[in-house]
Amino acid sequence: MPAHLLVAGGGIGGLAGALALARKGHRIDLLEQAAVFGEIGAGVQLGPNATKRLHALGLAASLDAIAAKPEALVVRSAASHSVLARMPLGHSVSERYGAPYLCVHRADLHALLLDAVRTHGDVALATGARVAQVQTSDDLVCVSTVDARAWEGDALIGADGLWSVVRQQVEDVATAPRATGHTAWRALIAQSALPAALRSGQVDVWLGPQLHAVAYPVRGGEGLNVVVIAESAPAGDARDWDQASSLAALQQATGRCGTELQSLLDAMPDWRAWTLNDRPPLTAAEGMARGRVALLGDAAHPMVPYLAQGAGMAIEDATALADAVGRGGPADLPDAFALYAAARWQRNARVQARAHRNGEIFHASGPVRLGRDLAMRALGAALLDQPWLYGG
Ligand SMILES: Cc1cc2nc3c(=O)[nH]c(=O)nc-3n(C[C@H](O)[C@H](O)[C@H](O)COP(=O)(O)OP(=O)(O)OC[C@H]3O[C@@H](n4cnc5c(N)ncnc54)[C@H](O)[C@@H]3O)c2cc1C
């Protein structure tokens, strides 16, 4: 008998999870707190580990239609613009890992997943459904929302992001996310609005003391997404991913950058800010599931974006969870969730730890920075490629 699963949260992870589980024949109620499903206007890089799983969900053609396919990853000094390392992406990644490296607009990826979920008859979507309370018994989970609606299901999947409420069900003692002291500023522009010299078909990364910047194409190359992350006091409400900001606020944190990077920053309109929080890496499978409750994506393992894999890990979780549940029935769910957690926690912990370390390396100054630059120049693509990650 198929299971009836409740999913809290309709972000990239929750939608991917609902789709993957519905494709195994299960019935899903997905509860999203927002009044309308949607995503903010930033970009997401998808390594081949993530695109491979999206392809397996039947989304290859629709993903191809919205994505940009960057030719290369090029890392430079933020001060001098000199190239520190370069790794070809494009065909060489597809050939090596069996799936492409893509860059997408978050809203496009979210809309694509939402469309796939909507056209699948077994997923019911509820909006304005902010999960407030969860009660579990041996064979049932009851969820109630702040507006006093209630749902019952065989199990609950918490895909409710960094500030997860469902997470309390798997923790003995509730803990809060930690402030990283880093803020991300991001902006998006049509490439046609940029001077030719600033347009780009690759992933560009600039490294400077206490900051780094990333720019990459989205929307089939029509848009350019720029993110600058700097060590700075938290800006505004930590829970608000979309705070209005400005180039002046950004440069108060970074100072002026080298000429080339500065020209790009000067050209970008409408800066938005995002205060970065994370959690220490998972230490055990129990951090991802307990009984009839499983966590997925940022709810389980929020991370800093310095490996560009938070959404990637949420997508990996989604397909791994569906594989563990398979076509099993309600009675099998606790064992399936335990299997899922055992299969996923170490990889998620490794990515969390590596993302954190990348931040230290990217933002280094003094001798560490000199050593980093020497190593990057000497090793190039060998240092940027991540077979353990992209091939996983
Ligand atoms: C600057 C920046 C750049 C990034 N770049 C990349 C990148 O290039 N590649 C990459 O893979 N990742 C990237 N990430 C990480 C990625 O954005 C996240 O890891 C990913 O979005 C997590 O997805 P999620 O579905 O788990 O959580 P979320 O996207 O946070 O979704 C959670 C959903 O749950 C809903 N919700 C919350 N609470 C409740 C509740 N109580 N009841 C009901 N619904 C609720 C929310 O409204 C939301 O829709 C980046 C992050 C940042 C900050």
The ligand as an ORCA input file, in Angstrom:
! r2SCAN-3c Opt
* xyz 0 1
  C      24.262     33.545     -1.531
  C      23.923     32.087     -1.697
  C      24.282     31.440     -2.860
  C      23.981     30.078     -3.019
  N      24.393     29.462     -4.143
  C      24.172     28.135     -4.301
  C      24.630     27.453     -5.457
  O      25.232     28.050     -6.365
  N      24.390     26.119     -5.571
  C      23.720     25.431     -4.596
  O      23.523     24.216     -4.751
  N      23.268     26.045     -3.484
  C      23.485     27.365     -3.307
  N      23.045     27.991     -2.182
  C      22.367     27.200     -1.131
  C      20.902     26.972     -1.433
  O      20.281     28.206     -1.684
  C      20.170     26.296     -0.264
  O      20.979     25.311      0.306
  C      18.879     25.643     -0.778
  O      18.016     26.630     -1.280
  C      18.164     24.881      0.342
  O      16.910     24.429     -0.125
  P      15.818     23.920      0.901
  O      14.628     23.558      0.064
  O      16.410     22.890      1.797
  O      15.491     25.153      1.816
  P      14.818     26.552      1.444
  O      15.187     26.974      0.082
  O      15.102     27.450      2.590
  O      13.246     26.238      1.429
  C      12.523     26.041      2.618
  C      11.050     26.260      2.309
  O      10.289     25.949      3.459
  C       9.366     26.979      3.726
  N       9.132     26.977      5.177
  C       9.960     27.400      6.149
  N       9.414     27.206      7.365
  C       8.206     26.637      7.150
  C       7.159     26.172      8.017
  N       7.262     26.257      9.341
  N       6.052     25.629      7.457
  C       5.931     25.516      6.100
  N       6.884     25.947      5.233
  C       8.015     26.475      5.756
  C      10.027     28.241      3.203
  O       9.106     29.253      2.915
  C      10.716     27.703      1.938
  O       9.856     27.708      0.827
  C      23.310     29.359     -1.996
  C      22.929     30.017     -0.831
  C      23.244     31.357     -0.684
  C      22.875     32.031      0.602
*
